């Protein structure tokens, strides 16, 4: 199993939302077919046809924000 697939499984389990690194979160988003569109300050925008754009930003400690992980998980399960 690839690292990207393992990260996706970790994200979908929902047990590590508070400790998920932002860099890994961005890798998963792109692995899912989202295209990196632009960066504005600390915000990064990813888009994929049929889904709302994902506007994400890291916490000060380099981790992904838990609510943004949940938003992605909810978008994927709908």
N, C-alpha and C positions, 0 to 999 in steps of 0.2 A: 504494500500500500504506500502511495506517495505521501510526502510531507503535506502537500496541499490537501489531499483527501483526509488525512488525520486531523488537520486544522479545521476542516469543514465539519467533521464529525464532532469535534470538541465544541465548536460553535453551536451546532444543532442540539447537543445535549443540554446546553444551558447551565451547566454546573460551574463554569469558569468565567462568567461574564465580567467579574470584577478584576480578574488577573490576565485577561487576554491582551497581548501586546498590540499596539496600534499597527505596527508593521505587519504582523501576522494577519490582522483584520483586513488590511488593504490587500494582502496577497489573496485571501479568501474571496474578497469582493471581485477581484479581477479574474480569479479562477472560475467564478460563477458566470462570467461573460459580461460583466459590467465594464464599460470603457471609461478610462480616466479622462475626464474632459478638461478640467481646469483646477487651478489652485488659487485661492484668494486668502492671503494671510496664512493662518493655520488650517483653514478649511480646504478640504479636497472634495471635488464633486465627481461622482461616478454615475453613468447613465446606462440603462439597458432598455430596449424596446419592450413596452408592455408593463413596465414597472416604474414607480415614481423614482426620481433621481435620489441618490444617496449622498447627502452632504454630511461629511464626517470630519471630526477633528480629534486630535489626541488630548488626553489629560496631561497635566504638567509633568506627571511621572512617566510618560511614554506609553501608558496603557490606553486601550480603547475605552470609550464611554459605554457603560453597560446598557443604557437606554438605546444607543445606536445599534448595538449588537442585537438587542431584542427587536428593534424595528426591522432589521434585515431578516432575522429569523421569521418574524410574522409575515413579511412580504413573500418569503419563499414558501411558506406553508399555505398561503391563500391560493 
